[in-house]
Every structure is written in C-alpha cells, then in structure tokens.
Amino acid sequence: MRITKLRCGAEDSFTPMGAYFQRLAGKLAEANTEAAARQDALDDEDRRLEARYRRASAARAYTPIMEAAL
C-alpha cells in the first residue's frame, strides 16, 4: 500500500505528503534560525560577563598593602 496523503488539521481533510513535509521542513528551519539567534545572544552575554569578571579579578589581584607586608 502506498500512502500519498496525510490527515492533518480537520478530520475530513487530507494534505498531500509533499506539501506536509515541505511545511514541516520550513517550520524546522525557522525554529533552527530562532535557536541559533538565541544561542548567539547567550554567547555574547557570556563573553561580556567573562570579560567583566576578568577585569574585576585583575583589579582585586594587585594590592599594594600585601607587597608592603612582604
């Protein structure tokens, strides 16, 4: 048996398989694009936070009082 149409949406309507999978692939591509954009934004935020942490850590590392005590 060969299936050429799928039942989607309303109970009495059929959708050609090619159109169904094309629509599914389009939605998947959109979701991947949105996920990539979200990941890029999170990566940028991580880089900014790491840079801020490094600057703050470097500022705390040098203390003239410690050198005077040695």
ABEGO torsion letter per residue (X at the ends): XBBABBBBEBAABBBBAAAAAAAAAAAAAAAAAAAAAAAAAAAAAAAAAAAAAAAAAAAAABBAAAAAAX
